[in-house]
Every structure is written in structure tokens, then in C-alpha cells.
Amino acid sequence: MPYTQSIENCLADAIGPTGLDAATLDAAVAQTAPTLDRLRAWRRDGGLPLLALPGASEDLLALVPLAARYREEFDDVIVLGTGGSSLGGRCLYALCDAGWGPPPGTPRLHFMDNVDPHGFDALFARLDPMRTGVLAISKSGGTAETLIQTLCCLVWLQAGGATPAGRLTAIAAPADNPLRRLAARHGIQILDHDPALGGRYAVLSLVGMLPALIAGLDAGAVRAGAAEVLDAALGAARPCDSAPALGAALSVALARTRGATATVLMPYADRLAPFALWFRQLWAESLGKGGHGTTPINATGTVDQHSQLQLYLDGPADKMFTIIMGPGGGAALTAGLGGDDPDLAYLAGRSMGDLLQASQRGTADALAAAGRPVRVIAVDAVNERVLGALMMHFMLETIIAAALFGVDPFDQPAVEDGKRRVRRYLDTMGQA
């Protein structure tokens, strides 16, 4: 498996009364069995498209020529979309660009998921429209933010003498919708978004795979990692042997019996910081219904040891923690560089990776010592296979947790009210 999951420091035997006793956890895990059976049935009969993606390859082969053209013709690619249309691709892209630019010969991807005019003005000012491609992604084809983003990009491209056809690709469900109509009007290529695949579960589809291929990543390895987790989770003889089921049972039982109403995901790798943002949307939109759910909080180690850890250790005992421990590495420091300064002696001969490893272990130990339930997920690399595995784990964990809470993991009814209100405000702008 591309990762290991340790829950010992979520149990009462290790951390005291804020942890779960064995009987409570066992009962919660047993309740996941019907959902695991349902997932197995969905996988057999194709009832949930997400479960078919890890084993698919023909759709990736069909995307390769388009990705190659984007890589050859463009220096920059603007990815338009919001929520699930953006976060999955963004966290995959972080594998090859941690903020300092992509590898040589690869276009730089810009994930524009907001509608702050300043951000677009600044982006347009530094890009050459003749050397820029655009991906516009909206499952419904009617997301207001994506539509206004696309319209603004069309204006910018045309003002710079660049024709939209050939440099802009739209992804939307195969139905009559504004994005597809707009694309058809301008001769823009249109790709189909599976209408049965929710945006926040779409990262393994072309929504995440096309940006990954453009960035030069191994999309097949992403799916292979996801397939390993899916096979192991659904092939487990007992629910307690299914890592996502165990994680879901743990989270829900802590919320119900120990008041852990928030869940903190804290990876110790800069390249996984966008993954925590992706998880935050997945967990929040899938579970937050009818008064149920827990609040996801994203953090990054070691940064948030110096900004949030005080609260985590000495504030309200209302959180479950998941620390993703990554590999160390880096060149070793030499003993001579610090001279005879006793305050530097503990760093002598140590690498930056040594400090990272000691920090993630020390933080987990400190949380447990303070009686905070902390799960550890350890990976020995940060690459496509591992990220695909983590994504599948948390998508399955979310679906199983939703069943335990008794909510639908695939809808977001409360969000629709906000969208209707936005539309009404737009309709009345400028009226006396």
C-alpha cells in the first residue's frame, strides 16, 4: 500500500477519556459493513462512476494528444473553475510546481478559482495571449463564476489578437447549458464531463487528469495508486481491515461520543498543502447537512506548529487530528558550520529532512500527550501514485462517513440557495 494508517493515539488506552474505547470503535466499524457492500455492488454494476475510473485507461489515451498540443503551443495555461473543478487539478499540479515554476519545457498552469478582478488583471498583465491556453471546467455548464471567468478570458484573448478556437477547451456535462453554447458560438473544443460524477469526486476524471497530463505528470500512476486503495478497501474480509472504513468510523464515533466536531488534516509537505484544501471541500460539502458533519480544517506542518498548535494543544478539546507524515531527505549539515555554539549543537550533522521528520513525530506525540485524538498516515514519497492513493482513501472515507451520519454524500442542497440569491442580486443591479 502507498501509505500506512495508525489510529492508536485515538484510543482511550493511549490518550485517556478523550479517546475511544474498543467497544465504541468496534460498534462504529461494524456499522460500515452495509456501505462497503453497497460500494462493492456499485463497482460491479457501474452504479458509481468514481469507482470505475482507477481501472480505466482508454480515456487517458484520448487526452494525450490534446495535452501534448497544449504543452507544445503554450507557455501558460489558465484553468478556470471553482470548487471540485479546480481543487483536484491544483493539488495534482503541486507535485511538479511547488510555487517556483514548472519543469523546463512545461507550461505553467494558473488555477483561477475566484472572481476577484484584481487577480485576473494581474494575471492578464503578465501573460502573452498568443502563447496562452485556457481550460474552462464546469460540470453543470452554468456556474456563474466559471462563465464570467470564461467571458473575461475571451475578451482578453481577442483583444490580444488570439482567436479562442484552438486555444480554449471547455469541459461540461453533455446537455444544453450556457458553457457549451458559448463554446459552440466561438468554435471552442468541448469535452464531456460525466453528468453522474460530482465535481468534488471528479479528480480522477478528465477534470483532474487533463491538467495533470498538460503538466507532464503520470496520470496513469495517479489512477494506479487509487486502484490499490480501492482494491484493498473493498477486498477486505472485515470492515476493520478496510482503511477508509476504519477512518470513517473513527471520525464519526469521535464526533458522536467525544465531541470532536472538527477534523484537522495536517500534511508535513508543501506539495500536499493543496491536498488539504481539496479534502476540506470534499468533507465539508459531502457531510455538512441536516445538522450533521464535522468541520474540516486544513493545516501544514511545520508552519502551523507556529500558528495553530497552541490552540490545538491548549484550546477546546473538540478536534480530531490527522497528520500526514512524509519523507525527510536533504543535504546534511556539517558539525563545523555552527562552531562551538551550544544552541546549535542539536542541529550538527542533521539535515533539513531530519528536522521535518522530528517535527512531525514530535507534534503527533504532543497532541497525544495532551489527550487529543491523532491519527497518523505515513507515506514514504510524495508522487502521483501516493497522491492518487490518498485521494481514493479520503473519497471512500467521506462516502462511508456520510452513510454513518445518514446524509447523501453527493448533493449540496444548501449551496443552491446561495446561488439563487446571487442571481437575484445580479438581476437587480443598476435598477432604480
Contacts in CASP RR format, 6 or more apart in sequence:
PFRMAT RR
TARGET T0000
AUTHOR 0000-0000-0000
METHOD contacts of the structure
MODEL  1
MPYTQSIENCLADAIGPTGLDAATLDAAVAQTAPTLDRLRAWRRDGGLPL
LALPGASEDLLALVPLAARYREEFDDVIVLGTGGSSLGGRCLYALCDAGW
GPPPGTPRLHFMDNVDPHGFDALFARLDPMRTGVLAISKSGGTAETLIQT
LCCLVWLQAGGATPAGRLTAIAAPADNPLRRLAARHGIQILDHDPALGGR
YAVLSLVGMLPALIAGLDAGAVRAGAAEVLDAALGAARPCDSAPALGAAL
SVALARTRGATATVLMPYADRLAPFALWFRQLWAESLGKGGHGTTPINAT
GTVDQHSQLQLYLDGPADKMFTIIMGPGGGAALTAGLGGDDPDLAYLAGR
SMGDLLQASQRGTADALAAAGRPVRVIAVDAVNERVLGALMMHFMLETII
AAALFGVDPFDQPAVEDGKRRVRRYLDTMGQA
1 228 0 8 1.000
1 229 0 8 1.000
1 232 0 8 1.000
1 243 0 8 1.000
1 389 0 8 1.000
2 225 0 8 1.000
2 228 0 8 1.000
2 229 0 8 1.000
2 379 0 8 1.000
2 381 0 8 1.000
2 385 0 8 1.000
2 386 0 8 1.000
2 388 0 8 1.000
2 389 0 8 1.000
2 390 0 8 1.000
3 377 0 8 1.000
3 378 0 8 1.000
3 379 0 8 1.000
3 386 0 8 1.000
3 389 0 8 1.000
3 390 0 8 1.000
3 393 0 8 1.000
4 377 0 8 1.000
4 378 0 8 1.000
5 243 0 8 1.000
5 246 0 8 1.000
5 247 0 8 1.000
5 375 0 8 1.000
5 376 0 8 1.000
5 377 0 8 1.000
6 375 0 8 1.000
6 376 0 8 1.000
6 377 0 8 1.000
6 378 0 8 1.000
7 246 0 8 1.000
7 247 0 8 1.000
7 250 0 8 1.000
7 375 0 8 1.000
8 14 0 8 1.000
9 15 0 8 1.000
9 364 0 8 1.000
9 367 0 8 1.000
9 368 0 8 1.000
9 373 0 8 1.000
9 374 0 8 1.000
9 375 0 8 1.000
9 376 0 8 1.000
10 19 0 8 1.000
10 20 0 8 1.000
10 250 0 8 1.000
10 254 0 8 1.000
10 320 0 8 1.000
10 373 0 8 1.000
10 374 0 8 1.000
10 375 0 8 1.000
11 19 0 8 1.000
11 20 0 8 1.000
11 21 0 8 1.000
11 22 0 8 1.000
11 25 0 8 1.000
12 18 0 8 1.000
12 19 0 8 1.000
12 20 0 8 1.000
12 21 0 8 1.000
13 22 0 8 1.000
14 368 0 8 1.000
15 368 0 8 1.000
15 371 0 8 1.000
15 372 0 8 1.000
15 373 0 8 1.000
16 371 0 8 1.000
18 258 0 8 1.000
18 317 0 8 1.000
18 371 0 8 1.000
18 372 0 8 1.000
18 373 0 8 1.000
19 254 0 8 1.000
19 258 0 8 1.000
19 371 0 8 1.000
19 373 0 8 1.000
20 250 0 8 1.000
20 253 0 8 1.000
20 254 0 8 1.000
20 257 0 8 1.000
20 258 0 8 1.000
20 373 0 8 1.000
24 253 0 8 1.000
24 257 0 8 1.000
25 249 0 8 1.000
25 250 0 8 1.000
25 253 0 8 1.000
26 240 0 8 1.000
27 253 0 8 1.000
28 249 0 8 1.000
28 250 0 8 1.000
28 252 0 8 1.000
28 253 0 8 1.000
28 404 0 8 1.000
29 239 0 8 1.000
29 240 0 8 1.000
29 245 0 8 1.000
29 246 0 8 1.000
29 249 0 8 1.000
30 239 0 8 1.000
31 249 0 8 1.000
31 404 0 8 1.000
32 239 0 8 1.000
32 242 0 8 1.000
32 245 0 8 1.000
32 248 0 8 1.000
32 249 0 8 1.000
32 400 0 8 1.000
32 403 0 8 1.000
32 404 0 8 1.000
33 239 0 8 1.000
34 403 0 8 1.000
35 245 0 8 1.000
35 399 0 8 1.000
35 400 0 8 1.000
35 403 0 8 1.000
35 404 0 8 1.000
36 233 0 8 1.000
36 234 0 8 1.000
36 236 0 8 1.000
36 239 0 8 1.000
36 242 0 8 1.000
36 245 0 8 1.000
36 400 0 8 1.000
38 403 0 8 1.000
39 48 0 8 1.000
39 51 0 8 1.000
39 233 0 8 1.000
39 234 0 8 1.000
39 396 0 8 1.000
39 399 0 8 1.000
39 400 0 8 1.000
40 234 0 8 1.000
40 235 0 8 1.000
41 47 0 8 1.000
42 48 0 8 1.000
42 51 0 8 1.000
43 51 0 8 1.000
43 52 0 8 1.000
43 230 0 8 1.000
43 234 0 8 1.000
46 52 0 8 1.000
47 196 0 8 1.000
49 194 0 8 1.000
49 196 0 8 1.000
49 197 0 8 1.000
49 205 0 8 1.000
50 197 0 8 1.000
50 201 0 8 1.000
50 204 0 8 1.000
50 395 0 8 1.000
51 230 0 8 1.000
53 204 0 8 1.000
53 205 0 8 1.000
53 223 0 8 1.000
53 226 0 8 1.000
54 204 0 8 1.000
54 223 0 8 1.000
54 224 0 8 1.000
54 225 0 8 1.000
54 226 0 8 1.000
54 227 0 8 1.000
54 230 0 8 1.000
54 392 0 8 1.000
55 223 0 8 1.000
55 227 0 8 1.000
56 223 0 8 1.000
57 220 0 8 1.000
57 223 0 8 1.000
59 205 0 8 1.000
59 206 0 8 1.000
59 209 0 8 1.000
60 209 0 8 1.000
60 213 0 8 1.000
60 219 0 8 1.000
60 220 0 8 1.000
60 223 0 8 1.000
63 206 0 8 1.000
63 209 0 8 1.000
63 210 0 8 1.000
63 213 0 8 1.000
63 219 0 8 1.000
64 213 0 8 1.000
66 169 0 8 1.000
66 189 0 8 1.000
66 210 0 8 1.000
67 210 0 8 1.000
67 213 0 8 1.000
67 214 0 8 1.000
67 216 0 8 1.000
70 77 0 8 1.000
70 107 0 8 1.000
70 133 0 8 1.000
70 214 0 8 1.000
71 105 0 8 1.000
71 106 0 8 1.000
71 107 0 8 1.000
71 214 0 8 1.000
71 216 0 8 1.000
73 131 0 8 1.000
73 133 0 8 1.000
73 167 0 8 1.000
74 107 0 8 1.000
74 131 0 8 1.000
74 132 0 8 1.000
74 133 0 8 1.000
74 167 0 8 1.000
75 107 0 8 1.000
75 108 0 8 1.000
75 128 0 8 1.000
75 131 0 8 1.000
75 132 0 8 1.000
76 107 0 8 1.000
76 108 0 8 1.000
76 109 0 8 1.000
76 110 0 8 1.000
76 127 0 8 1.000
76 128 0 8 1.000
76 131 0 8 1.000
76 132 0 8 1.000
76 133 0 8 1.000
77 107 0 8 1.000
77 108 0 8 1.000
77 109 0 8 1.000
77 110 0 8 1.000
77 132 0 8 1.000
77 133 0 8 1.000
77 134 0 8 1.000
77 135 0 8 1.000
77 211 0 8 1.000
77 214 0 8 1.000
78 109 0 8 1.000
78 110 0 8 1.000
78 112 0 8 1.000
78 123 0 8 1.000
78 127 0 8 1.000
78 132 0 8 1.000
78 133 0 8 1.000
78 134 0 8 1.000
78 135 0 8 1.000
78 153 0 8 1.000
79 86 0 8 1.000
79 89 0 8 1.000
79 90 0 8 1.000
79 109 0 8 1.000
79 110 0 8 1.000
79 111 0 8 1.000
79 112 0 8 1.000
79 134 0 8 1.000
79 135 0 8 1.000
79 137 0 8 1.000
79 211 0 8 1.000
80 112 0 8 1.000
80 134 0 8 1.000
80 135 0 8 1.000
80 136 0 8 1.000
80 137 0 8 1.000
80 146 0 8 1.000
80 149 0 8 1.000
80 150 0 8 1.000
80 153 0 8 1.000
81 111 0 8 1.000
81 112 0 8 1.000
81 113 0 8 1.000
81 136 0 8 1.000
81 137 0 8 1.000
81 138 0 8 1.000
81 143 0 8 1.000
81 145 0 8 1.000
81 146 0 8 1.000
81 149 0 8 1.000
82 113 0 8 1.000
82 114 0 8 1.000
82 143 0 8 1.000
82 145 0 8 1.000
82 146 0 8 1.000
83 113 0 8 1.000
83 199 0 8 1.000
83 200 0 8 1.000
83 281 0 8 1.000
84 199 0 8 1.000
84 200 0 8 1.000
84 202 0 8 1.000
84 203 0 8 1.000
84 207 0 8 1.000
84 278 0 8 1.000
84 281 0 8 1.000
85 113 0 8 1.000
85 137 0 8 1.000
85 138 0 8 1.000
85 139 0 8 1.000
85 143 0 8 1.000
85 146 0 8 1.000
85 171 0 8 1.000
85 199 0 8 1.000
85 202 0 8 1.000
85 207 0 8 1.000
86 111 0 8 1.000
86 112 0 8 1.000
86 113 0 8 1.000
86 137 0 8 1.000
87 113 0 8 1.000
87 200 0 8 1.000
87 203 0 8 1.000
87 274 0 8 1.000
87 277 0 8 1.000
87 278 0 8 1.000
87 281 0 8 1.000
88 203 0 8 1.000
88 207 0 8 1.000
88 208 0 8 1.000
88 274 0 8 1.000
88 278 0 8 1.000
88 391 0 8 1.000
89 111 0 8 1.000
89 203 0 8 1.000
89 207 0 8 1.000
89 208 0 8 1.000
89 211 0 8 1.000
89 212 0 8 1.000
90 111 0 8 1.000
90 113 0 8 1.000
90 274 0 8 1.000
90 277 0 8 1.000
90 278 0 8 1.000
91 203 0 8 1.000
91 272 0 8 1.000
91 274 0 8 1.000
91 275 0 8 1.000
91 277 0 8 1.000
91 278 0 8 1.000
91 387 0 8 1.000
92 203 0 8 1.000
92 208 0 8 1.000
92 211 0 8 1.000
92 212 0 8 1.000
92 215 0 8 1.000
92 217 0 8 1.000
92 222 0 8 1.000
92 384 0 8 1.000
92 387 0 8 1.000
93 109 0 8 1.000
93 111 0 8 1.000
93 211 0 8 1.000
93 212 0 8 1.000
93 215 0 8 1.000
93 217 0 8 1.000
93 274 0 8 1.000
94 270 0 8 1.000
94 271 0 8 1.000
94 272 0 8 1.000
94 273 0 8 1.000
94 274 0 8 1.000
94 275 0 8 1.000
95 217 0 8 1.000
95 271 0 8 1.000
95 382 0 8 1.000
95 383 0 8 1.000
95 384 0 8 1.000
95 387 0 8 1.000
96 102 0 8 1.000
96 103 0 8 1.000
96 106 0 8 1.000
96 215 0 8 1.000
96 216 0 8 1.000
96 217 0 8 1.000
97 108 0 8 1.000
97 109 0 8 1.000
97 215 0 8 1.000
98 270 0 8 1.000
98 271 0 8 1.000
101 108 0 8 1.000
102 108 0 8 1.000
102 109 0 8 1.000
102 215 0 8 1.000
103 216 0 8 1.000
106 215 0 8 1.000
106 216 0 8 1.000
107 133 0 8 1.000
107 214 0 8 1.000
107 215 0 8 1.000
109 211 0 8 1.000
109 214 0 8 1.000
109 215 0 8 1.000
110 123 0 8 1.000
112 119 0 8 1.000
112 120 0 8 1.000
112 123 0 8 1.000
112 149 0 8 1.000
113 145 0 8 1.000
114 145 0 8 1.000
115 145 0 8 1.000
115 148 0 8 1.000
115 149 0 8 1.000
120 149 0 8 1.000
120 152 0 8 1.000
124 156 0 8 1.000
129 156 0 8 1.000
129 157 0 8 1.000
129 159 0 8 1.000
129 160 0 8 1.000
129 161 0 8 1.000
129 162 0 8 1.000
130 160 0 8 1.000
130 161 0 8 1.000
130 162 0 8 1.000
132 157 0 8 1.000
132 162 0 8 1.000
132 167 0 8 1.000
133 167 0 8 1.000
133 168 0 8 1.000
134 150 0 8 1.000
134 153 0 8 1.000
134 157 0 8 1.000
134 164 0 8 1.000
134 167 0 8 1.000
134 168 0 8 1.000
134 169 0 8 1.000
135 168 0 8 1.000
135 169 0 8 1.000
135 170 0 8 1.000
135 171 0 8 1.000
135 210 0 8 1.000
135 211 0 8 1.000
136 146 0 8 1.000
136 149 0 8 1.000
136 150 0 8 1.000
136 153 0 8 1.000
136 168 0 8 1.000
136 169 0 8 1.000
136 170 0 8 1.000
136 171 0 8 1.000
136 179 0 8 1.000
136 183 0 8 1.000
137 146 0 8 1.000
137 170 0 8 1.000
137 171 0 8 1.000
137 172 0 8 1.000
137 193 0 8 1.000
137 207 0 8 1.000
138 146 0 8 1.000
138 147 0 8 1.000
138 171 0 8 1.000
138 172 0 8 1.000
138 179 0 8 1.000
138 193 0 8 1.000
139 172 0 8 1.000
139 173 0 8 1.000
139 193 0 8 1.000
139 195 0 8 1.000
139 197 0 8 1.000
139 198 0 8 1.000
139 199 0 8 1.000
139 202 0 8 1.000
140 172 0 8 1.000
140 173 0 8 1.000
140 177 0 8 1.000
141 147 0 8 1.000
141 172 0 8 1.000
141 173 0 8 1.000
141 177 0 8 1.000
141 178 0 8 1.000
141 179 0 8 1.000
141 180 0 8 1.000
142 172 0 8 1.000
142 177 0 8 1.000
142 178 0 8 1.000
142 179 0 8 1.000
143 179 0 8 1.000
144 419 0 8 1.000
144 422 0 8 1.000
144 423 0 8 1.000
144 426 0 8 1.000
146 179 0 8 1.000
147 178 0 8 1.000
147 179 0 8 1.000
147 182 0 8 1.000
150 168 0 8 1.000
150 170 0 8 1.000
150 179 0 8 1.000
150 182 0 8 1.000
151 182 0 8 1.000
153 168 0 8 1.000
154 164 0 8 1.000
154 168 0 8 1.000
154 186 0 8 1.000
157 163 0 8 1.000
157 164 0 8 1.000
157 167 0 8 1.000
157 168 0 8 1.000
158 164 0 8 1.000
164 186 0 8 1.000
164 187 0 8 1.000
164 188 0 8 1.000
165 186 0 8 1.000
165 187 0 8 1.000
165 188 0 8 1.000
165 189 0 8 1.000
166 188 0 8 1.000
166 189 0 8 1.000
168 183 0 8 1.000
168 186 0 8 1.000
168 188 0 8 1.000
168 189 0 8 1.000
169 188 0 8 1.000
169 189 0 8 1.000
169 190 0 8 1.000
169 191 0 8 1.000
169 210 0 8 1.000
170 179 0 8 1.000
170 180 0 8 1.000
170 182 0 8 1.000
170 183 0 8 1.000
170 188 0 8 1.000
170 189 0 8 1.000
170 190 0 8 1.000
170 191 0 8 1.000
171 190 0 8 1.000
171 191 0 8 1.000
171 192 0 8 1.000
171 193 0 8 1.000
171 206 0 8 1.000
171 207 0 8 1.000
171 210 0 8 1.000
172 179 0 8 1.000
172 180 0 8 1.000
172 183 0 8 1.000
172 190 0 8 1.000
172 192 0 8 1.000
172 193 0 8 1.000
173 192 0 8 1.000
173 193 0 8 1.000
173 194 0 8 1.000
173 195 0 8 1.000
174 180 0 8 1.000
174 192 0 8 1.000
174 193 0 8 1.000
174 195 0 8 1.000
175 195 0 8 1.000
180 190 0 8 1.000
182 188 0 8 1.000
183 189 0 8 1.000
183 190 0 8 1.000
184 190 0 8 1.000
191 206 0 8 1.000
191 210 0 8 1.000
193 202 0 8 1.000
193 205 0 8 1.000
193 206 0 8 1.000
193 207 0 8 1.000
194 202 0 8 1.000
194 205 0 8 1.000
197 205 0 8 1.000
198 410 0 8 1.000
199 207 0 8 1.000
200 281 0 8 1.000
200 282 0 8 1.000
200 285 0 8 1.000
200 286 0 8 1.000
201 282 0 8 1.000
201 395 0 8 1.000
201 410 0 8 1.000
202 208 0 8 1.000
203 278 0 8 1.000
203 391 0 8 1.000
204 222 0 8 1.000
204 223 0 8 1.000
204 226 0 8 1.000
204 388 0 8 1.000
204 391 0 8 1.000
204 392 0 8 1.000
209 219 0 8 1.000
209 222 0 8 1.000
209 223 0 8 1.000
212 219 0 8 1.000
212 222 0 8 1.000
212 384 0 8 1.000
213 219 0 8 1.000
217 384 0 8 1.000
218 384 0 8 1.000
219 384 0 8 1.000
220 384 0 8 1.000
221 383 0 8 1.000
221 384 0 8 1.000
221 385 0 8 1.000
222 384 0 8 1.000
222 385 0 8 1.000
222 387 0 8 1.000
222 388 0 8 1.000
222 391 0 8 1.000
223 388 0 8 1.000
224 385 0 8 1.000
225 384 0 8 1.000
225 385 0 8 1.000
225 386 0 8 1.000
225 388 0 8 1.000
225 389 0 8 1.000
225 392 0 8 1.000
226 388 0 8 1.000
226 389 0 8 1.000
226 391 0 8 1.000
226 392 0 8 1.000
227 392 0 8 1.000
228 385 0 8 1.000
228 389 0 8 1.000
229 243 0 8 1.000
229 244 0 8 1.000
229 388 0 8 1.000
229 389 0 8 1.000
229 392 0 8 1.000
229 393 0 8 1.000
229 396 0 8 1.000
230 392 0 8 1.000
230 396 0 8 1.000
232 242 0 8 1.000
232 243 0 8 1.000
233 242 0 8 1.000
233 243 0 8 1.000
233 244 0 8 1.000
233 245 0 8 1.000
233 392 0 8 1.000
233 393 0 8 1.000
233 396 0 8 1.000
234 242 0 8 1.000
235 242 0 8 1.000
236 242 0 8 1.000
236 245 0 8 1.000
239 245 0 8 1.000
239 246 0 8 1.000
239 249 0 8 1.000
240 246 0 8 1.000
243 393 0 8 1.000
244 393 0 8 1.000
244 394 0 8 1.000
244 396 0 8 1.000
244 397 0 8 1.000
244 400 0 8 1.000
245 396 0 8 1.000
245 397 0 8 1.000
245 400 0 8 1.000
247 375 0 8 1.000
247 397 0 8 1.000
247 401 0 8 1.000
248 396 0 8 1.000
248 397 0 8 1.000
248 398 0 8 1.000
248 400 0 8 1.000
248 401 0 8 1.000
248 404 0 8 1.000
249 400 0 8 1.000
249 404 0 8 1.000
250 320 0 8 1.000
250 373 0 8 1.000
250 375 0 8 1.000
251 260 0 8 1.000
251 263 0 8 1.000
251 294 0 8 1.000
251 320 0 8 1.000
251 397 0 8 1.000
251 401 0 8 1.000
252 401 0 8 1.000
252 404 0 8 1.000
252 405 0 8 1.000
254 260 0 8 1.000
254 320 0 8 1.000
254 373 0 8 1.000
255 261 0 8 1.000
255 293 0 8 1.000
255 294 0 8 1.000
255 320 0 8 1.000
258 373 0 8 1.000
259 318 0 8 1.000
260 294 0 8 1.000
260 318 0 8 1.000
260 319 0 8 1.000
260 320 0 8 1.000
260 373 0 8 1.000
261 293 0 8 1.000
261 294 0 8 1.000
261 295 0 8 1.000
261 318 0 8 1.000
261 319 0 8 1.000
262 294 0 8 1.000
262 295 0 8 1.000
262 296 0 8 1.000
262 297 0 8 1.000
262 318 0 8 1.000
262 319 0 8 1.000
262 320 0 8 1.000
263 283 0 8 1.000
263 294 0 8 1.000
263 295 0 8 1.000
263 296 0 8 1.000
263 297 0 8 1.000
263 319 0 8 1.000
263 320 0 8 1.000
263 321 0 8 1.000
263 322 0 8 1.000
264 296 0 8 1.000
264 297 0 8 1.000
264 298 0 8 1.000
264 299 0 8 1.000
264 312 0 8 1.000
264 319 0 8 1.000
264 320 0 8 1.000
264 321 0 8 1.000
264 322 0 8 1.000
265 276 0 8 1.000
265 279 0 8 1.000
265 280 0 8 1.000
265 296 0 8 1.000
265 297 0 8 1.000
265 298 0 8 1.000
265 299 0 8 1.000
265 322 0 8 1.000
265 324 0 8 1.000
266 276 0 8 1.000
266 298 0 8 1.000
266 299 0 8 1.000
266 300 0 8 1.000
266 301 0 8 1.000
266 304 0 8 1.000
266 321 0 8 1.000
266 322 0 8 1.000
266 323 0 8 1.000
266 324 0 8 1.000
266 363 0 8 1.000
267 273 0 8 1.000
267 275 0 8 1.000
267 276 0 8 1.000
267 300 0 8 1.000
267 301 0 8 1.000
267 323 0 8 1.000
267 324 0 8 1.000
267 326 0 8 1.000
268 300 0 8 1.000
268 301 0 8 1.000
268 302 0 8 1.000
268 323 0 8 1.000
268 324 0 8 1.000
268 325 0 8 1.000
268 326 0 8 1.000
268 356 0 8 1.000
268 359 0 8 1.000
268 360 0 8 1.000
269 324 0 8 1.000
269 326 0 8 1.000
269 382 0 8 1.000
270 300 0 8 1.000
271 382 0 8 1.000
272 300 0 8 1.000
272 324 0 8 1.000
272 382 0 8 1.000
272 387 0 8 1.000
273 298 0 8 1.000
273 300 0 8 1.000
275 387 0 8 1.000
275 390 0 8 1.000
275 391 0 8 1.000
276 298 0 8 1.000
276 299 0 8 1.000
276 300 0 8 1.000
277 298 0 8 1.000
278 391 0 8 1.000
279 296 0 8 1.000
279 298 0 8 1.000
279 394 0 8 1.000
280 296 0 8 1.000
280 297 0 8 1.000
280 298 0 8 1.000
282 394 0 8 1.000
282 395 0 8 1.000
282 398 0 8 1.000
283 294 0 8 1.000
283 296 0 8 1.000
283 394 0 8 1.000
283 398 0 8 1.000
284 295 0 8 1.000
284 296 0 8 1.000
285 412 0 8 1.000
285 415 0 8 1.000
286 398 0 8 1.000
286 399 0 8 1.000
286 401 0 8 1.000
286 402 0 8 1.000
286 407 0 8 1.000
286 409 0 8 1.000
286 410 0 8 1.000
287 293 0 8 1.000
287 294 0 8 1.000
287 398 0 8 1.000
287 401 0 8 1.000
287 402 0 8 1.000
287 405 0 8 1.000
287 407 0 8 1.000
287 409 0 8 1.000
288 407 0 8 1.000
289 405 0 8 1.000
289 407 0 8 1.000
289 408 0 8 1.000
289 411 0 8 1.000
289 413 0 8 1.000
289 414 0 8 1.000
290 407 0 8 1.000
292 405 0 8 1.000
292 406 0 8 1.000
292 407 0 8 1.000
293 401 0 8 1.000
293 405 0 8 1.000
293 407 0 8 1.000
294 320 0 8 1.000
297 319 0 8 1.000
299 308 0 8 1.000
301 359 0 8 1.000
301 360 0 8 1.000
301 363 0 8 1.000
302 355 0 8 1.000
302 356 0 8 1.000
302 359 0 8 1.000
302 360 0 8 1.000
302 363 0 8 1.000
305 359 0 8 1.000
305 363 0 8 1.000
309 363 0 8 1.000
309 366 0 8 1.000
312 319 0 8 1.000
312 321 0 8 1.000
312 367 0 8 1.000
312 372 0 8 1.000
313 366 0 8 1.000
313 367 0 8 1.000
313 370 0 8 1.000
313 372 0 8 1.000
314 370 0 8 1.000
317 371 0 8 1.000
317 372 0 8 1.000
319 372 0 8 1.000
320 373 0 8 1.000
320 374 0 8 1.000
320 375 0 8 1.000
321 364 0 8 1.000
321 367 0 8 1.000
321 372 0 8 1.000
321 373 0 8 1.000
321 374 0 8 1.000
321 375 0 8 1.000
322 374 0 8 1.000
322 375 0 8 1.000
322 376 0 8 1.000
322 377 0 8 1.000
323 360 0 8 1.000
323 363 0 8 1.000
323 364 0 8 1.000
323 367 0 8 1.000
323 374 0 8 1.000
323 375 0 8 1.000
323 376 0 8 1.000
323 377 0 8 1.000
324 377 0 8 1.000
324 378 0 8 1.000
324 379 0 8 1.000
324 390 0 8 1.000
325 357 0 8 1.000
325 360 0 8 1.000
325 361 0 8 1.000
325 364 0 8 1.000
325 376 0 8 1.000
325 377 0 8 1.000
325 378 0 8 1.000
325 379 0 8 1.000
326 356 0 8 1.000
326 357 0 8 1.000
326 360 0 8 1.000
326 378 0 8 1.000
326 379 0 8 1.000
326 380 0 8 1.000
326 382 0 8 1.000
327 357 0 8 1.000
327 379 0 8 1.000
327 380 0 8 1.000
327 381 0 8 1.000
327 382 0 8 1.000
328 351 0 8 1.000
328 353 0 8 1.000
328 354 0 8 1.000
328 356 0 8 1.000
328 357 0 8 1.000
329 351 0 8 1.000
329 352 0 8 1.000
329 353 0 8 1.000
329 354 0 8 1.000
329 356 0 8 1.000
330 351 0 8 1.000
330 352 0 8 1.000
330 353 0 8 1.000
331 351 0 8 1.000
331 352 0 8 1.000
332 349 0 8 1.000
332 350 0 8 1.000
332 351 0 8 1.000
332 354 0 8 1.000
333 347 0 8 1.000
333 348 0 8 1.000
333 349 0 8 1.000
333 350 0 8 1.000
333 351 0 8 1.000
334 348 0 8 1.000
334 349 0 8 1.000
335 348 0 8 1.000
335 349 0 8 1.000
336 348 0 8 1.000
338 344 0 8 1.000
338 347 0 8 1.000
338 348 0 8 1.000
347 355 0 8 1.000
364 374 0 8 1.000
364 376 0 8 1.000
367 374 0 8 1.000
368 374 0 8 1.000
377 390 0 8 1.000
377 393 0 8 1.000
379 386 0 8 1.000
379 390 0 8 1.000
398 409 0 8 1.000
399 409 0 8 1.000
401 409 0 8 1.000
402 408 0 8 1.000
402 409 0 8 1.000
403 409 0 8 1.000
END
